[in-house]
Structures are given as C-alpha cells and as structure tokens.
Amino acid sequence: MRLTFLLLGTTLLFPSVAYLQDYPKLKAGQWEMTTNTPKAKEGASVKAKVCLDDSVQQQMVGVGTGMRREMCSKWDLKREGARYITDSECKLGESKLTSRAVLTMQGDTGYKTEISAAYDPPFMGMKDSMTTIEGKYTGPCRDGLQPGDLVTAEGHKINIRSLAERQPAAPPKQK
C-alpha cells in the first residue's frame, strides 16, 4: 500500500512533456524522500531512497504523463517562483480524486511537496488526506544503487525504470 501511494504520488506529480522546460530538474544522484500521511493506516512517516539521473527523470515524466492522460480529466500546473502548483481531478478506482499539490524547490538539491486530496466516494476508507513529501539530495548514488533503483522503507529494492518499461503506453485521451 505504501509503495502504491509513493509511486502514484511520484508519477502524477511529474510534469507533462509540455511543461518540462519550466519544471525543475533534480540533481543526479541519491535522494532520500520522507513521506508523511497522518491519516494513512500504515503510519505517519515513510522513508525511501532513490538513485536518479536525467534519463530516469525523463522516463518518470513520460510515465506520469501517460497515467494522467488515462486517469485525470483535469491537471493544471502553474509556477510562482520556486513553487509549482498543480490542481487535478482524477479517477482512482471508483473514487474521484480532487487534489492540490504545492512543490517548493530548494535549488536542485531539495524540495517539499504538500498534497491535499479529497476522495468521493472515500478511497480505502479515506475521505480526504494531507501528504507531505520532503526530498533531499544526499550525494552520488551509493550502496550498490543504480539510476532508477528505489529502496522502500521496508528495504525492498525496485527499479522504477523497469516498471516504467513494463507500463503499456496510454492511448490518447478521447474528447
């Protein structure tokens, strides 16, 4: 469950290709992400680490674009200095997910994202949620991690690059 929210949150927050030139690029290397969702059943704080490079970020942008195209009827992005604000309406299972995310960059070595979400009907027992994700660059990739490797709080190692390659391309959205 934690992994589902982490991957979903990460990919839906990445911009579409049209916004890529204005969206912040994270420094290549190892990152630590701390996710806090006080209402989640699994607990309030989850840590993960990921090894990023430019190609992984590009691939996550592509996956995020495909998921939004498939799941969301609205996804708006605006920039205010170091802040990137998205408002979206998406379908998550049988629920309509309405969310607002505010990403605040600290150069290319840190960020904080605050996400407020409402689910109608409730999703997995949650009517609404507030999630904070803080990311910080911790140096070059180490501990045997290669670009795309993500280590969950439970110590599971997943390569998000290989997950993205298995994801079928989303068909163009019907108007």
N, C-alpha and C positions, 0 to 999 in steps of 0.2 A: 504494500500500500504506500509506504513512504517513497519507494522508488518510483511508483506511478506518478505521484504528485511532483517529485523532483524533476523527472523527465518531461512531464506535461508542462510544468511551470517554466522550465528552461527553454523548451522549444517554442512555446507560444509567445514568450517574451522576446525572442529574437525577431528582428525586423524582416519585412519582405525585401526582396532584392531592390525594389524601387527606392527604399529608404536607406540602403546600405551605405551610400557615400556620406550620409549625415549621421549615421548611427555610430556610437563609439566602438572602437576596436580594443579588445583586451590584450594586454601584453602577453606574448607567448611564454609559456612555462607552466609551472604548477600553481594551482589555485586551491584555496580552501573556501568552502561555502558552508555557511551556517544558516539553516532554515528554522524559523520559529513559527509554529502554527498552534497557538494556545488551545484552540478548540479540538484539535485532532486527537483521536483516541490513542495514538501511539506515543504521545508525549509532546512536550513543548519544543524541544531543541534537537535538531538532527544535523550532524556534520558529515560532509563528503569532501573528497578532493578529486580534482580533475586535472589532467595534463592537456593544455591547449596549444595549438599553433594556428596559423592563418587558415590552413585548409580545413581544420576541424570547425573553426568558427564559420567559414563559408558553408560547410555542409549543414551545420545546425541552422543557419539561416534558411537553407533550402528546405529542410525538414519542417521547420516552423511555418514557412510559407505554405507548404503542402497541407499541414494539419489545419491551419487557419482557413485555407480555401475549402477544406472538407467540412470543418466543424463550425465556422463562425459566419454569421450574417453581417457582423459589423466588427471592424478592427481599425481604429483611428490612432495615429501616432502624431504627437506634436512635440517640438523641442523648445525648451525655455532654458537657455544657457547650458548648464551641466545636467539639467533634468530632462528626462524623456518620459512623456506621459502617454499611456495607451488606455483607451476605453474600448471594451469589446463586449459582444453578445455572442455566445457560442452554445452549441448543443453538446452536453456531456451526459451520455446515456439517455435517460428520459427527461433529464433536467435542462432547463435553460440557465446558463451561467452568465451572469452580468458582472463584469469586473472592471476595476480601475487599477492600473499599476503605475507607480511612480518610481523610476530608476534614476538615482542620483549618482553620478560618476565622481570619483576622486582620482583624476588623471586617468592613466591606463592601468593602474595597479590596485584599484579598489572600487567597490560600488555597494550601494544599498538599494534594495527594491522593496517597496511596500505595496502589497496587493490586497485590496478589499474585494470580496466576492459575495454574491448572493445567488442562491440556487432555488429554482422554482420548478417542480416540487423539490423538497430537500434531497440532496445527493448524499447517499450513505449516512443518513441521519443528520446531515449538516444543512441548516437553513442559510447560514452565512459563515464567512470565515475572514480572518485577517492574517496574512502571512507576511513575514519579513525575511528576506534573503540577503545576507551580507557576504560579499566575496572579497577575498584579498589575495593578492599575488604573494607567493611565498618563495619564489626563486625558480631556478631551472627545474625541469622535471627530474625527479629522483625516485628512489625506492623501486626501481625497475619499471616505472610508468613510461609509456609511450604516448605520443599525441592521440587523443581520443579516449584514453583509459580514464574511467571514473571508478572511484572506490567509495562504496556506500558506508554508512555509519556501522553497518554490521560486518564490514570488511569484505564484502563481495566486490570483485573486480569485473567491470563490464566495459567493453569498448563501444562507446556511443557511435563511433564511425561505422562499425559493422552492423549495429542496429539500424542506422540510417540507410545503409545499403540494402537491407532486407525490406525496408518500408516501401510498399508499392507507391508509385507516383500517383498523386491525387489528380483525378480528372478535372478539367476546367469547371468552374462553378457555373451552374445554369442560372440564367437571368430570368 
